[in-house]
Amino acid sequence: MNLQRSAIIVFYEPCLSSLQLEQSRGRIYRIGQERRCEYIHLSTEGTVEAKTWQSVRNGVDVNDRMLLEWAREQYLS
């Protein structure tokens, strides 16, 4: 298998950061890319995983949000 020519990426678990998602997507889209790139996101409807994917696609950094919520709980309790 020649990964340098790959044009398909399959995500088996959600990224927790929109920046991480874009970096992952950028790994198959390279200068001189001629083939259309495909991104496949596997998740089950109605789960936390699906909601995480939707948040990340909308540009929300789930890592930051989780850390902020944890910090609020630590310092407000």
Buried (B, 14 or more C-beta within 10 A) or exposed (E): EEEEEBEEBEBEEBBBBBEBBEEBBEEBEEEEEEEEBEEEBEBEEEEEBBEBBEBBEEEBBBBEEEEEEEEEEEEEE
